[in-house]
Amino acid sequence: MDQRYDVVIVGGGPAGIFAALEFSRRPGLRVLLIEQGADISERHCPARTEGSCLHCSPCDITTGWGGAGAFSDGKLTLSPEVGGWLGEYVGAAAMEGLIADVDRVYRDFGAPDRLYGQDPEGHDRWSGVAAKQGLRLVRSPVRHLGTERAGEILAAMRTELEDKVDIVTGTAVATIVTEETGTTRVTGVQTAGGAYYQSPVVIAAPGREGSAWLSAEAARLGIPLVSNAVDIGVRVEVAAVVTDVITDELYEPKLLYTSKHFEDQVRTFCMNPQGVVCTESWGDAVTVNGHSYADAGRKTANTNFALLVSTRFTEPFKEPIEYGKSIARLANMLGKDILVQRLGDLRAGHRTTPERLARSVVQPTLRAATPGDLSFALPYRHLRDLIDMLDALDGMLPGIAGRDTLLYGAEVKFYSSRLQLDEGLQTPVRGLYAIGDGAGVTRGLVQASASGLVAARAIAAAGEG
């Protein structure tokens, strides 16, 4: 394999893939994409068959071709209001165009035509119901791929790039290499195995799994960093009949709430109608997640969604990712990776026991979760915020805060410290670009994909690569 390239992309998640797709339209451009995880055809999570996380390193859920979203629910949320902060760099008008471009690419590779949440009257009606409970419903049309179709689309993108981009999987990049020529500029990357790939342009797209690495590299290179918030909470599981009335129409309602006691922002995230709860590993911490299938034969009787409290720390604390991991590790220590508790038991100050769980109307789809007491793992402030929002949601969707509603913990969303970037997502190091969730710019599939387009187009416009 040639060791000299016009562009090196670090990371094979949606941000890196979309940058590669954009570059593939320029014949003669030599592009290398390096991914630390497995290729899409080799990604297999044993927890799906064994029932519990085996702590593989690297984790096939969070790393590999397609990124952390390859085995997710595969939702394209087509709204600039959710999924990150890319609009702050490119502007509102450009953001709308980028979302349309991303949606078109996914549809070209097999995304379904059906779009949920398009009806303005339906949104306005639900928005009014939400407002009466102190909730804000964000307008967010959703195209649902489903877990199995998301993998098929990512595999099709892999095939499309096969003869146009060099792809190396199972290889971690250790160092971004630079030189001083009056200004600092990038010259390539060095892998953990010692291989050096030379390039005047490097796009860092390491995803959430690689966010700590990128932050460390940015600090080493003198690139200013700003800490993002960390989202900590639980995965809620209820009988699907409780939420069908809204998910049948909107699929995934994005609801925001300001908690009564602490005035923290709490939000719903990643709602999976008739879905399943699952785990994902972040090295030394296992967190909970959820997904659902498009295939009717794989649907369940339950719906799950995340309920997350956003916390942005101020001076002197600068370790939000480590804070979130410490809570996840505490939950892991108390249970076998993931704890599950009935809401009624939490309110009453009781641990959920296997006997109490067996009596629950809602039965867990994550069978490996340990019945326990989340109050030993989550801070009081977070628990109070979560209960506040569940009570508000119950006024909108009766039964959602019922005794047998299941809470799994911990769910943590790690967002990298945000690097200093220009409108093309270039860092102060000449030729070094940072995109996607790992750069702290995005926190979702659509905006991560769009950030890849932004960087690739900026590089083309500058005549680099």
Buried (B, 14 or more C-beta within 10 A) or exposed (E): EEEEBBBBBBBBBBBBBBBBBBBBEBEEBBBBBBBBBBBBEEBEBEBEEEEBBEBBEBBBBBBBBBBBBBBBBBBBBBBBEBBBBBBEBBEEEBBBEBBEBBBEBBBEBBBBEEBBBEEEEBBEEBBEBBEEBBBEBBBBBBBBBBBBBBBBBBBBBBEBBEEBBBBBBBBBBBBBBBEEEEEBBBBBBBBEEEBEBEBBBBBBBBBBBBBBBBBEBBEEBEBEBEBBBBBBBBBBBBBBEBBBEBBEBBBBBBBBBBBBEBEBBBBBBBBBBBBBBBBBBBEEBBBBBBBBBBEEEBBBEBBBBBBBBBBEBEEEEBEBBBBBBBBBBBBBEBBBBBBBBBBBBBEEEBBBBEEBBEEBEBBBBBEBBBBBBBBBBBBEBBBBBBBBBBBBBBBBBEBBBBBBBBBBBBBBBBBBBBBEBEEBBBBBBBBBBBBBBBBBBBBBBBBBBBBBBBBBBBBBEEEBB
